[in-house]
Amino acid sequence: MPASTSPADLSPAAPSPADLYRHSLRLLLDKDIPAWVALWAEDGVMEFPFAPDGWPRRLEGREAVADYMRDYPDHIDLHDFPDLQIHETTDPRTIVVEMRGVGRVVANDAPFDMTYIAVVTVEDGRIASYRDYWNPLAVQPGADFTARSTR
């Protein structure tokens, strides 16, 4: 091994932000929340700019994201992410995602169909920032998110 080559230089390249995001969606469909959370940077931040009152607007750190997502499969049974579009930006670390999440609401077996736009930044192969622009009209004040969905 040449003196200028380190073991880190021999490791596979980190996935692109788009590939990492696609992988994260497969993990959500598999309901593998621990593996999904493992894709996050230790100090990663998840934001919900349009969250209605009473809903979190910012989660700081992998543990906060894990706490938030821990019971997600008990509420929403995701079946697919149709209409997925991933747009690259001028910053190679950042993508903009347009998609729908479809499945069913576990509590009442109602259809779930939510449109999302997300701005995701990946650093060192981990999700560092995730701004989730989900539809706040799906949740009426005081309503249980698991009881409503909209497209």
OpenMM code with the backbone's topology and positions (N, CA, C; nanometers):
from openmm import Vec3, app, unit

residues = "MET PRO ALA SER THR SER PRO ALA ASP LEU SER PRO ALA ALA PRO SER PRO ALA ASP LEU TYR ARG HIS SER LEU ARG LEU LEU LEU ASP LYS ASP ILE PRO ALA TRP VAL ALA LEU TRP ALA GLU ASP GLY VAL MET GLU PHE PRO PHE ALA PRO ASP GLY TRP PRO ARG ARG LEU GLU GLY ARG GLU ALA VAL ALA ASP TYR MET ARG ASP TYR PRO ASP HIS ILE ASP LEU HIS ASP PHE PRO ASP LEU GLN ILE HIS GLU THR THR ASP PRO ARG THR ILE VAL VAL GLU MET ARG GLY VAL GLY ARG VAL VAL ALA ASN ASP ALA PRO PHE ASP MET THR TYR ILE ALA VAL VAL THR VAL GLU ASP GLY ARG ILE ALA SER TYR ARG ASP TYR TRP ASN PRO LEU ALA VAL GLN PRO GLY ALA ASP PHE THR ALA ARG SER THR ARG".split()
positions = [
    Vec3(0.0853, -0.1164, 0.0000),
    Vec3(0.0000, 0.0000, 0.0000),
    Vec3(0.0894, 0.1220, 0.0000),
    Vec3(0.0674, 0.2151, -0.0921),
    Vec3(0.1488, 0.3360, -0.0939),
    Vec3(0.1323, 0.4119, 0.0363),
    Vec3(0.2361, 0.4822, 0.0755),
    Vec3(0.2363, 0.5558, 0.2017),
    Vec3(0.1256, 0.6596, 0.2072),
    Vec3(0.0813, 0.7118, 0.0933),
    Vec3(-0.0210, 0.8163, 0.0939),
    Vec3(-0.1634, 0.7606, 0.1009),
    Vec3(-0.1805, 0.6281, 0.1010),
    Vec3(-0.3136, 0.5681, 0.1043),
    Vec3(-0.3454, 0.5219, 0.2453),
    Vec3(-0.4565, 0.5652, 0.2965),
    Vec3(-0.5000, 0.5215, 0.4293),
    Vec3(-0.6138, 0.4222, 0.4134),
    Vec3(-0.6449, 0.3423, 0.5180),
    Vec3(-0.7578, 0.2499, 0.5092),
    Vec3(-0.8882, 0.3214, 0.4761),
    Vec3(-0.9069, 0.4437, 0.5217),
    Vec3(-1.0291, 0.5184, 0.4910),
    Vec3(-1.0417, 0.5432, 0.3417),
    Vec3(-0.9268, 0.5586, 0.2725),
    Vec3(-0.9304, 0.5806, 0.1284),
    Vec3(-0.9800, 0.4574, 0.0537),
    Vec3(-0.9713, 0.3395, 0.1161),
    Vec3(-1.0100, 0.2156, 0.0508),
    Vec3(-1.1563, 0.1798, 0.0754),
    Vec3(-1.2246, 0.2505, 0.1651),
    Vec3(-1.3645, 0.2189, 0.1930),
    Vec3(-1.4512, 0.2667, 0.0777),
    Vec3(-1.5671, 0.2009, 0.0604),
    Vec3(-1.6544, 0.2435, -0.0481),
    Vec3(-1.7019, 0.3873, -0.0264),
    Vec3(-1.7284, 0.4543, -0.1357),
    Vec3(-1.7750, 0.5923, -0.1267),
    Vec3(-1.9124, 0.5957, -0.0616),
    Vec3(-1.9390, 0.7032, 0.0099),
    Vec3(-2.0701, 0.7212, 0.0710),
    Vec3(-2.1738, 0.7331, -0.0408),
    Vec3(-2.2958, 0.6850, -0.0155),
    Vec3(-2.3984, 0.6969, -0.1194),
    Vec3(-2.4316, 0.8435, -0.1459),
    Vec3(-2.4814, 0.8701, -0.2638),
    Vec3(-2.5253, 1.0052, -0.2957),
    Vec3(-2.6457, 1.0383, -0.2078),
    Vec3(-2.6755, 1.1663, -0.1881),
    Vec3(-2.7957, 1.2006, -0.1117),
    Vec3(-2.9225, 1.1352, -0.1690),
    Vec3(-2.9349, 1.1295, -0.3006),
    Vec3(-3.0529, 1.0669, -0.3616),
    Vec3(-3.0587, 0.9180, -0.3302),
    Vec3(-2.9454, 0.8487, -0.3401),
    Vec3(-2.9430, 0.7056, -0.3094),
    Vec3(-2.9707, 0.6801, -0.1617),
    Vec3(-2.9152, 0.7628, -0.0756),
    Vec3(-2.9411, 0.7487, 0.0683),
    Vec3(-3.0894, 0.7698, 0.0970),
    Vec3(-3.1491, 0.8680, 0.0316),
    Vec3(-3.2912, 0.8947, 0.0536),
    Vec3(-3.3766, 0.7778, 0.0049),
    Vec3(-3.3470, 0.7259, -0.1132),
    Vec3(-3.4219, 0.6094, -0.1631),
    Vec3(-3.4100, 0.4921, -0.0655),
    Vec3(-3.2908, 0.4709, -0.0127),
    Vec3(-3.2696, 0.3648, 0.0861),
    Vec3(-3.3539, 0.3916, 0.2107),
    Vec3(-3.3620, 0.5168, 0.2535),
    Vec3(-3.4407, 0.5501, 0.3725),
    Vec3(-3.5882, 0.5173, 0.3500),
    Vec3(-3.6380, 0.5380, 0.2293),
    Vec3(-3.7773, 0.5049, 0.1999),
    Vec3(-3.8009, 0.3544, 0.2051),
    Vec3(-3.7048, 0.2760, 0.1556),
    Vec3(-3.7178, 0.1295, 0.1632),
    Vec3(-3.7244, 0.0857, 0.3093),
    Vec3(-3.6426, 0.1480, 0.3945),
    Vec3(-3.6445, 0.1130, 0.5368),
    Vec3(-3.7785, 0.1476, 0.6009),
    Vec3(-3.8375, 0.2611, 0.5626),
    Vec3(-3.9693, 0.2968, 0.6159),
    Vec3(-4.0748, 0.1966, 0.5701),
    Vec3(-4.0696, 0.1549, 0.4446),
    Vec3(-4.1642, 0.0549, 0.3960),
    Vec3(-4.1467, -0.0781, 0.4681),
    Vec3(-4.0225, -0.1102, 0.5032),
    Vec3(-3.9932, -0.2331, 0.5788),
    Vec3(-4.0233, -0.2174, 0.7279),
    Vec3(-4.0611, -0.0960, 0.7680),
    Vec3(-4.0902, -0.0639, 0.9082),
    Vec3(-3.9679, -0.0855, 0.9980),
    Vec3(-3.8513, -0.0644, 0.9409),
    Vec3(-3.7253, -0.0792, 1.0143),
    Vec3(-3.6808, 0.0581, 1.0648),
    Vec3(-3.7487, 0.1068, 1.1656),
    Vec3(-3.7225, 0.2405, 1.2182),
    Vec3(-3.5814, 0.2510, 1.2771),
    Vec3(-3.5318, 0.1498, 1.3513),
    Vec3(-3.3929, 0.1629, 1.4003),
    Vec3(-3.2908, 0.1811, 1.2872),
    Vec3(-3.3062, 0.1091, 1.1779),
    Vec3(-3.2133, 0.1252, 1.0649),
    Vec3(-3.2323, 0.2614, 0.9995),
    Vec3(-3.3573, 0.3092, 0.9924),
    Vec3(-3.3834, 0.4422, 0.9361),
    Vec3(-3.3155, 0.5484, 1.0212),
    Vec3(-3.3291, 0.5374, 1.1522),
    Vec3(-3.2677, 0.6346, 1.2431),
    Vec3(-3.1150, 0.6286, 1.2329),
    Vec3(-3.0610, 0.5107, 1.2076),
    Vec3(-2.9152, 0.4953, 1.1962),
    Vec3(-2.8587, 0.5720, 1.0769),
    Vec3(-2.9429, 0.6127, 0.9834),
    Vec3(-2.8974, 0.6916, 0.8682),
    Vec3(-2.8706, 0.8370, 0.9064),
    Vec3(-2.9087, 0.8754, 1.0273),
    Vec3(-2.8981, 1.0146, 1.0715),
    Vec3(-2.7635, 1.0438, 1.1356),
    Vec3(-2.7159, 1.1663, 1.1153),
    Vec3(-2.5978, 1.2147, 1.1880),
    Vec3(-2.6366, 1.2280, 1.3355),
    Vec3(-2.5412, 1.2109, 1.4207),
    Vec3(-2.5660, 1.2216, 1.5653),
    Vec3(-2.6343, 1.3542, 1.6006),
    Vec3(-2.5941, 1.4617, 1.5344),
    Vec3(-2.6507, 1.5938, 1.5627),
    Vec3(-2.7479, 1.6394, 1.4534),
    Vec3(-2.8039, 1.5440, 1.3785),
    Vec3(-2.8977, 1.5768, 1.2721),
    Vec3(-3.0204, 1.6500, 1.3249),
    Vec3(-3.0793, 1.7311, 1.2377),
    Vec3(-3.1955, 1.8121, 1.2747),
    Vec3(-3.3096, 1.7818, 1.1779),
    Vec3(-3.4279, 1.7556, 1.2338),
    Vec3(-3.5486, 1.7372, 1.1546),
    Vec3(-3.6433, 1.8510, 1.1883),
    Vec3(-3.6910, 1.9194, 1.0829),
    Vec3(-3.7787, 2.0343, 1.1033),
    Vec3(-3.9097, 2.0147, 1.0283),
    Vec3(-4.0164, 2.0694, 1.0853),
    Vec3(-4.1498, 2.0657, 1.0272),
    Vec3(-4.2009, 2.2091, 1.0221),
    Vec3(-4.1614, 2.2869, 0.9206),
    Vec3(-4.1950, 2.4291, 0.9169),
    Vec3(-4.3451, 2.4594, 0.9197),
    Vec3(-4.4276, 2.3692, 0.8696),
    Vec3(-4.5712, 2.3945, 0.8653),
    Vec3(-4.6478, 2.3192, 0.9733),
    Vec3(-4.5793, 2.2659, 1.0720),
    Vec3(-4.6477, 2.1904, 1.1773),
    Vec3(-4.7479, 2.2795, 1.2496),
    Vec3(-4.8687, 2.2276, 1.2710),
    Vec3(-4.9677, 2.3067, 1.3441),
    Vec3(-4.9325, 2.3149, 1.4928),
    Vec3(-4.9999, 2.4036, 1.5626),
    Vec3(-4.9775, 2.4174, 1.7069),
    Vec3(-4.9942, 2.2820, 1.7747),
    Vec3(-4.9050, 2.2563, 1.8696),
    Vec3(-4.9091, 2.1316, 1.9436),
    Vec3(-4.8268, 2.0201, 1.8824),
    Vec3(-4.7737, 2.0410, 1.7636),
    Vec3(-4.6888, 1.9421, 1.6967),
    Vec3(-4.5458, 1.9939, 1.6987),
    Vec3(-4.4489, 1.9027, 1.7067),
    Vec3(-4.3100, 1.9502, 1.7089),
    Vec3(-4.2723, 2.0198, 1.5790),
    Vec3(-4.1956, 2.1255, 1.5922),
    Vec3(-4.1455, 2.1973, 1.4749),
    Vec3(-3.9986, 2.1682, 1.4484),
    Vec3(-3.9278, 2.1215, 1.5514),
    Vec3(-3.7845, 2.0964, 1.5360),
    Vec3(-3.7423, 1.9853, 1.6311),
    Vec3(-3.6706, 1.8879, 1.5767),
    Vec3(-3.6110, 1.7805, 1.6553),
    Vec3(-3.4607, 1.7920, 1.6383),
    Vec3(-3.3889, 1.7987, 1.7485),
    Vec3(-3.2439, 1.8142, 1.7423),
    Vec3(-3.1759, 1.6884, 1.7925),
    Vec3(-3.0989, 1.6268, 1.7049),
    Vec3(-3.0210, 1.5089, 1.7397),
    Vec3(-3.0898, 1.3790, 1.7022),
    Vec3(-3.0065, 1.2776, 1.6761),
    Vec3(-3.0549, 1.1459, 1.6358),
    Vec3(-3.1513, 1.0872, 1.7389),
    Vec3(-3.1224, 1.1052, 1.8676),
    Vec3(-3.2101, 1.0490, 1.9709),
    Vec3(-3.3493, 1.1112, 1.9676),
    Vec3(-3.3581, 1.2408, 1.9442),
    Vec3(-3.4891, 1.3069, 1.9347),
    Vec3(-3.5659, 1.2556, 1.8131),
    Vec3(-3.4966, 1.2350, 1.7022),
    Vec3(-3.5599, 1.1795, 1.5823),
    Vec3(-3.6071, 1.0372, 1.6112),
    Vec3(-3.5249, 0.9592, 1.6790),
    Vec3(-3.5621, 0.8218, 1.7140),
    Vec3(-3.6863, 0.8191, 1.8020),
    Vec3(-3.6913, 0.9070, 1.9017),
    Vec3(-3.8089, 0.9132, 1.9896),
    Vec3(-3.9339, 0.9480, 1.9109),
    Vec3(-3.9224, 1.0421, 1.8192),
    Vec3(-4.0360, 1.0862, 1.7384),
    Vec3(-4.0864, 0.9740, 1.6471),
    Vec3(-3.9948, 0.8981, 1.5877),
    Vec3(-4.0308, 0.7972, 1.4876),
    Vec3(-4.0565, 0.6581, 1.5460),
    Vec3(-4.0218, 0.6358, 1.6693),
    Vec3(-4.0250, 0.5017, 1.7293),
    Vec3(-4.1568, 0.4282, 1.7025),
    Vec3(-4.2689, 0.4923, 1.7229),
    Vec3(-4.3984, 0.4257, 1.7099),
    Vec3(-4.4688, 0.4533, 1.5772),
    Vec3(-4.3993, 0.5117, 1.4831),
    Vec3(-4.4615, 0.5476, 1.3552),
    Vec3(-4.5351, 0.4299, 1.2907),
    Vec3(-4.4748, 0.3096, 1.2821),
    Vec3(-4.5460, 0.1979, 1.2177),
    Vec3(-4.6719, 0.1550, 1.2931),
    Vec3(-4.6844, 0.1911, 1.4196),
    Vec3(-4.8061, 0.1598, 1.4944),
    Vec3(-4.9201, 0.2522, 1.4568),
    Vec3(-4.8895, 0.3628, 1.3889),
    Vec3(-4.9910, 0.4613, 1.3515),
    Vec3(-5.0187, 0.4626, 1.2013),
    Vec3(-4.9129, 0.4580, 1.1226),
    Vec3(-4.9256, 0.4625, 0.9765),
    Vec3(-4.8577, 0.3386, 0.9181),
    Vec3(-4.9326, 0.2625, 0.8404),
    Vec3(-4.8808, 0.1454, 0.7706),
    Vec3(-4.8542, 0.1864, 0.6265),
    Vec3(-4.7308, 0.2240, 0.5983),
    Vec3(-4.6945, 0.2707, 0.4641),
    Vec3(-4.6831, 0.1540, 0.3672),
    Vec3(-4.7366, 0.1728, 0.2466),
    Vec3(-4.7306, 0.0696, 0.1437),
    Vec3(-4.6434, 0.1092, 0.0256),
    Vec3(-4.6342, 0.2402, -0.0010),
    Vec3(-4.5603, 0.2826, -0.1201),
    Vec3(-4.5331, 0.4325, -0.1126),
    Vec3(-4.4374, 0.4749, -0.1922),
    Vec3(-4.4062, 0.6163, -0.2125),
    Vec3(-4.4122, 0.6448, -0.3625),
    Vec3(-4.5345, 0.6519, -0.4179),
    Vec3(-4.5443, 0.6791, -0.5617),
    Vec3(-4.5106, 0.8247, -0.5911),
    Vec3(-4.4914, 0.8510, -0.7157),
    Vec3(-4.4670, 0.9881, -0.7618),
    Vec3(-4.3404, 1.0481, -0.7025),
    Vec3(-4.2423, 0.9648, -0.6696),
    Vec3(-4.1170, 1.0132, -0.6114),
    Vec3(-4.0368, 1.0888, -0.7169),
    Vec3(-4.0028, 1.2118, -0.6829),
    Vec3(-3.9144, 1.2925, -0.7658),
    Vec3(-3.8062, 1.3499, -0.6753),
    Vec3(-3.6821, 1.3282, -0.7125),
    Vec3(-3.5688, 1.3803, -0.6358),
    Vec3(-3.4953, 1.4790, -0.7241),
    Vec3(-3.4846, 1.6019, -0.6757),
    Vec3(-3.4204, 1.7096, -0.7512),
    Vec3(-3.2871, 1.7446, -0.6856),
    Vec3(-3.1827, 1.7446, -0.7654),
    Vec3(-3.0526, 1.7901, -0.7160),
    Vec3(-3.0520, 1.9420, -0.7112),
    Vec3(-2.9679, 1.9962, -0.6240),
    Vec3(-2.9570, 2.1413, -0.6109),
    Vec3(-2.8144, 2.1832, -0.6460),
    Vec3(-2.7874, 2.3102, -0.6367),
    Vec3(-2.6521, 2.3580, -0.6636),
    Vec3(-2.5556, 2.3139, -0.5545),
    Vec3(-2.6068, 2.2738, -0.4396),
    Vec3(-2.5246, 2.2173, -0.3324),
    Vec3(-2.5319, 2.0653, -0.3458),
    Vec3(-2.4228, 1.9974, -0.3790),
    Vec3(-2.4282, 1.8526, -0.4016),
    Vec3(-2.4690, 1.7721, -0.2783),
    Vec3(-2.4703, 1.8346, -0.1627),
    Vec3(-2.5115, 1.7653, -0.0403),
    Vec3(-2.6625, 1.7709, -0.0192),
    Vec3(-2.7323, 1.8564, -0.0946),
    Vec3(-2.8735, 1.8838, -0.0681),
    Vec3(-2.9611, 1.8433, -0.1857),
    Vec3(-3.0726, 1.7771, -0.1526),
    Vec3(-3.1732, 1.7406, -0.2518),
    Vec3(-3.3087, 1.7952, -0.2071),
    Vec3(-3.3966, 1.8118, -0.3047),
    Vec3(-3.5358, 1.8461, -0.2785),
    Vec3(-3.6181, 1.7281, -0.3285),
    Vec3(-3.7067, 1.6797, -0.2426),
    Vec3(-3.7846, 1.5597, -0.2734),
    Vec3(-3.9328, 1.5958, -0.2785),
    Vec3(-3.9992, 1.5479, -0.3834),
    Vec3(-4.1446, 1.5547, -0.3931),
    Vec3(-4.1938, 1.4104, -0.3964),
    Vec3(-4.2960, 1.3805, -0.3150),
    Vec3(-4.3455, 1.2428, -0.3141),
    Vec3(-4.4806, 1.2354, -0.2459),
    Vec3(-4.5408, 1.1200, -0.2588),
    Vec3(-4.6601, 1.0846, -0.1831),
    Vec3(-4.6268, 0.9619, -0.1004),
    Vec3(-4.6841, 0.9562, 0.0180),
    Vec3(-4.6798, 0.8370, 0.1000),
    Vec3(-4.8199, 0.7805, 0.1060),
    Vec3(-4.8364, 0.6536, 0.0680),
    Vec3(-4.9686, 0.5919, 0.0707),
    Vec3(-4.9649, 0.4653, 0.1541),
    Vec3(-5.0760, 0.4381, 0.2162),
    Vec3(-5.0892, 0.3195, 0.2999),
    Vec3(-5.2225, 0.3241, 0.3713),
    Vec3(-5.2187, 0.2936, 0.5017),
    Vec3(-5.3424, 0.2967, 0.5792),
    Vec3(-5.3139, 0.3486, 0.7196),
    Vec3(-5.4154, 0.4071, 0.7786),
    Vec3(-5.4098, 0.4512, 0.9175),
    Vec3(-5.4428, 0.3294, 1.0022),
    Vec3(-5.3521, 0.2896, 1.0891),
    Vec3(-5.3683, 0.1674, 1.1663),
    Vec3(-5.4909, 0.1738, 1.2578),
    Vec3(-5.5149, 0.2862, 1.3224),
    Vec3(-5.6218, 0.2967, 1.4223),
    Vec3(-5.7599, 0.2667, 1.3667),
    Vec3(-5.7839, 0.3051, 1.2412),
    Vec3(-5.9187, 0.2873, 1.1872),
    Vec3(-5.9211, 0.2247, 1.0478),
    Vec3(-5.8054, 0.1812, 1.0006),
    Vec3(-5.7913, 0.1161, 0.8701),
    Vec3(-5.8302, 0.2077, 0.7537),
    Vec3(-5.8337, 0.3385, 0.7773),
    Vec3(-5.8656, 0.4343, 0.6714),
    Vec3(-5.7461, 0.4488, 0.5771),
    Vec3(-5.7709, 0.4844, 0.4517),
    Vec3(-5.6603, 0.5076, 0.3591),
    Vec3(-5.5743, 0.6251, 0.4065),
    Vec3(-5.4451, 0.6135, 0.3829),
    Vec3(-5.3500, 0.7211, 0.4112),
    Vec3(-5.2901, 0.7611, 0.2786),
    Vec3(-5.2932, 0.8901, 0.2491),
    Vec3(-5.2372, 0.9411, 0.1242),
    Vec3(-5.1935, 1.0850, 0.1513),
    Vec3(-5.0637, 1.1044, 0.1696),
    Vec3(-5.0099, 1.2350, 0.2080),
    Vec3(-4.9055, 1.2774, 0.1060),
    Vec3(-4.9115, 1.4029, 0.0655),
    Vec3(-4.8131, 1.4601, -0.0246),
    Vec3(-4.7074, 1.5324, 0.0583),
    Vec3(-4.5822, 1.5146, 0.0221),
    Vec3(-4.4702, 1.5730, 0.0949),
    Vec3(-4.3760, 1.6457, 0.0000),
    Vec3(-4.3117, 1.7459, 0.0522),
    Vec3(-4.1917, 1.8037, -0.0075),
    Vec3(-4.0899, 1.8092, 0.1051),
    Vec3(-3.9695, 1.7651, 0.0779),
    Vec3(-3.8648, 1.7650, 0.1791),
    Vec3(-3.7369, 1.8227, 0.1206),
    Vec3(-3.6645, 1.8938, 0.2032),
    Vec3(-3.5316, 1.9428, 0.1688),
    Vec3(-3.4360, 1.8701, 0.2617),
    Vec3(-3.3469, 1.7903, 0.2025),
    Vec3(-3.2611, 1.7008, 0.2795),
    Vec3(-3.1151, 1.7300, 0.2482),
    Vec3(-3.0364, 1.7454, 0.3543),
    Vec3(-2.8921, 1.7657, 0.3391),
    Vec3(-2.8195, 1.6482, 0.4036),
    Vec3(-2.7245, 1.5922, 0.3295),
    Vec3(-2.6474, 1.4773, 0.3739),
    Vec3(-2.5018, 1.5201, 0.3886),
    Vec3(-2.4446, 1.4874, 0.5025),
    Vec3(-2.3022, 1.5134, 0.5267),
    Vec3(-2.2368, 1.3854, 0.5763),
    Vec3(-2.1235, 1.3509, 0.5183),
    Vec3(-2.0492, 1.2302, 0.5558),
    Vec3(-2.1368, 1.1055, 0.5532),
    Vec3(-2.2251, 1.0964, 0.4533),
    Vec3(-2.3070, 0.9775, 0.4367),
    Vec3(-2.4231, 0.9654, 0.5333),
    Vec3(-2.4540, 1.0706, 0.6084),
    Vec3(-2.5628, 1.0684, 0.7073),
    Vec3(-2.6552, 1.1882, 0.6844),
    Vec3(-2.7811, 1.1720, 0.7211),
    Vec3(-2.8764, 1.2814, 0.7102),
    Vec3(-2.8437, 1.3844, 0.8182),
    Vec3(-2.8099, 1.5043, 0.7755),
    Vec3(-2.7736, 1.6115, 0.8690),
    Vec3(-2.8902, 1.7070, 0.8917),
    Vec3(-2.9725, 1.7239, 0.7895),
    Vec3(-3.0857, 1.8161, 0.7985),
    Vec3(-3.1988, 1.7623, 0.7122),
    Vec3(-3.3189, 1.7651, 0.7685),
    Vec3(-3.4371, 1.7172, 0.6962),
    Vec3(-3.5509, 1.8127, 0.7291),
    Vec3(-3.5880, 1.8949, 0.6318),
    Vec3(-3.7028, 1.9851, 0.6491),
    Vec3(-3.8207, 1.9228, 0.5763),
    Vec3(-3.9208, 1.8838, 0.6529),
    Vec3(-4.0355, 1.8093, 0.6031),
    Vec3(-4.1556, 1.9029, 0.5919),
    Vec3(-4.1938, 1.9344, 0.4679),
    Vec3(-4.3055, 2.0247, 0.4430),
    Vec3(-4.4313, 1.9417, 0.4166),
    Vec3(-4.4772, 1.8699, 0.5202),
    Vec3(-4.5994, 1.7919, 0.5066),
    Vec3(-4.7199, 1.8840, 0.5183),
    Vec3(-4.8339, 1.8337, 0.4752),
    Vec3(-4.9543, 1.9142, 0.4648),
    Vec3(-5.0209, 1.9336, 0.6014),
    Vec3(-5.0163, 2.0530, 0.6592),
    Vec3(-5.0778, 2.0736, 0.7907),
    Vec3(-5.2305, 2.0699, 0.7853),
    Vec3(-5.2895, 2.0813, 0.6674),
    Vec3(-5.4353, 2.0731, 0.6567),
    Vec3(-5.4858, 1.9317, 0.6849),
    Vec3(-5.3944, 1.8346, 0.6858),
    Vec3(-5.4338, 1.6976, 0.7184),
    Vec3(-5.4673, 1.6841, 0.8660),
    Vec3(-5.4272, 1.7816, 0.9446),
    Vec3(-5.4496, 1.7766, 1.0887),
    Vec3(-5.5289, 1.8996, 1.1297),
    Vec3(-5.6472, 1.8784, 1.1772),
    Vec3(-5.7269, 1.9883, 1.2308),
    Vec3(-5.6816, 2.0143, 1.3744),
    Vec3(-5.6933, 2.1357, 1.4258),
    Vec3(-5.6522, 2.1633, 1.5635),
    Vec3(-5.7157, 2.0644, 1.6604),
    Vec3(-5.6308, 2.0023, 1.7402),
    Vec3(-5.6769, 1.9070, 1.8405),
    Vec3(-5.7056, 1.7682, 1.7858),
    Vec3(-5.6941, 1.7492, 1.6543),
    Vec3(-5.7233, 1.6190, 1.5963),
    Vec3(-5.6037, 1.5267, 1.6098),
    Vec3(-5.6302, 1.3981, 1.6054),
    Vec3(-5.5262, 1.2954, 1.6100),
    Vec3(-5.4801, 1.2702, 1.4668),
    Vec3(-5.3511, 1.2882, 1.4388),
    Vec3(-5.2969, 1.2688, 1.3042),
    Vec3(-5.3306, 1.1315, 1.2510),
    Vec3(-5.3354, 1.0310, 1.3380),
    Vec3(-5.3612, 0.8944, 1.2921),
    Vec3(-5.5045, 0.8762, 1.2457),
    Vec3(-5.5901, 0.9753, 1.2704),
    Vec3(-5.7295, 0.9615, 1.2319),
    Vec3(-5.7617, 1.0333, 1.1008),
    Vec3(-5.6667, 1.1085, 1.0449),
    Vec3(-5.6927, 1.1821, 0.9209),
    Vec3(-5.5735, 1.1742, 0.8277),
    Vec3(-5.6021, 1.1770, 0.7036),
    Vec3(-5.4978, 1.1964, 0.6027),
    Vec3(-5.5624, 1.2641, 0.4837),
    Vec3(-5.4806, 1.3232, 0.4019),
    Vec3(-5.5328, 1.3925, 0.2857),
    Vec3(-5.4303, 1.3907, 0.1754),
    Vec3(-5.4737, 1.4186, 0.0591),
    Vec3(-5.3817, 1.4326, -0.0528),
    Vec3(-5.3983, 1.5664, -0.1140),
] * unit.nanometer
topology = app.Topology()
chain = topology.addChain("A")
for resn in residues:
    res = topology.addResidue(resn, chain)
    for name in ("N", "CA", "C"):
        topology.addAtom(name, app.Element.getBySymbol(name[0]), res)
